[in-house]
């Protein structure tokens, strides 16, 4: 599927993708995650305007999946990657991650990082298959420690979480 920068008019569609993708957490007794609000439009707009929001689109140029990223401590940090469940198993998530990896490497960044749920099948185990490895606490950068602290404040540590890194 083609990948391109997100455009402002489709940001509500990204929220819809996030909401639909979140529903999968209900089957894992993670209703709080499923009920979490999608990123606010102003936050999505900041990522879009900064060139940090990418979409994978269908033949009609409609988003099926999206990725948001930051630069944290010299690495491209995946803030969010979501695929609409109706488009699952089409390698859209891995395509978006590969796209970011190529852009990051071309920009001189040495790695991708992310934080995720350790035991959710489409989270840490999936990222491990894409070449990410779980970081030990001693390997966390200041920025990753700050992200993990914020996640703890949000109550996400009710379920095991990890930081992961993929060298480029």
N, C-alpha and C positions, 0 to 999 in steps of 0.2 A: 504494500500500500504506500502511496506517496506520503512524504513527510514535508511539512512546511511550517513557517511561523504561524502562530495563532493570530486571528484578526479580532478586532474589538467586538464586532457584531455577533461573534459566536461564543463569547465568554459565558453566556447563560447555558449554552449547550455543554460546555465543560463542566459546569455545575451539575447538569443532568447526568453526565457520564459518571461523575464522582458519586452522586447519590445512588445510581444503579449499581455501581461497583461495590459500594458499601454494604448493600443488601446481602452480599455473600457472607458477611461476617456473622449474620444471625445464626447460621447453621453451626457455628463454632462457639455458641454461647457468648458472643461478643456484641450483644445488641447495642451497647453504648457506642461502639464504633459505627455500627450501621446507622444509628440515630444522629451521629455527629453531623453538623451542618457542613456543606461543601465550602470551599474557600469563597470568601466574599468577593463580589465583583471588583471592588477597588483593589484588593490584593491581586486578583488575576490580572487586572489592568496594569499594575506595577510590573509584574513579570512580563507581560506582553510588551509593554512599552520599552522595557529594558532588553528585549531580545532574548528572554529566558523562558519562553512558553512555546512549545512545539506541539503540533497535532499530526496524527496519522489519519488520513482521510480516505473515504470510499470513492467510487467512480464518479459520484455526483459532487465531490469536493466537500462532503460533510464529515465533521470530526467523529471518529470512532474511539479514539484514545488520545491522551495528552500527557505531556511531561513538563514539569516546572523544575528549574534548577537555579542554583546560586553558585558563587565561588566562595568556598570556605577554606581558609588556610592553604591557599594555593592549589586546591583541587576543585573539580566540578562536582558540586554536591547535588544529588537528586533530591529535591524537596518532595516531589510527588510524581508518581506515574500511575495512571488509571486507564483501564480498558473497559469499555462498556461490555457487560456480560454477553450481549447478543453477538459481539465480535470476538469473543474469547477463542483461544487456540488458533489464532491466525498469525502469531508472532509479532503482533503490533507493539507490545511492551518491549520486547527484545529489539525490535527495529528502532524504536525511539531511543532506547539506551545506546544502541550501536551508533545512531546518528549523533547523539551527544558525545560519545567517546571519540568519534572522528573529529568533531568540531573542537573538543577540548585538546586533543593531541595536536591538532593543527595550530592551536593557540598557545602551545607550549606547556599545557598543564599535564602533570605526570600521572594523574589518577582520577577516578570517579569515587565518590563516597556516598553513603546513604545511611539512614537509620530505619529499622524495620522490626516487625514482630518475628521473634526467633522461631516460633512453632507453627505459624500459619503457612500452609503448603505453598501458597502463591506469593509468599514474602521471602524470608531468609533462604529456605531450601531452593526456591526458584532463582534467586540472585546468585546463590552458590553455583548453580548450573551455568550461569552466565559469566563465571570467572571471578566473582566477588569472594572475598574471604572475611570472616569475622575478626574484628580487631579485639585484642586484649585491652583491658583498661589502661595499661601502661602505654599503649600505642595511640591513644586518643589525643588529638590536637586540642588546643584551647577552644576552638570553634565547635568541635564535635562535643566536647564536654558541656559547653553552653547549650547546645541543642538538646542533649540528653537531660540536662537539668530542667529545661523548659518542658520537655516531655513528661518528666516526673511530676512537675507542678500541675500538669494537665490530667494526671492520673493514668497515663498510658502504661505505667509500670505495673499495673494490675496484671498484665500479661508480660511474659519475658520479652525484652527488647535487646537488640544488638546494633552496633555500628559495623558497617562493612566497607571494604575498599577493594577496588579493582585497578591494578596498575595498567597504564596505557603504554 
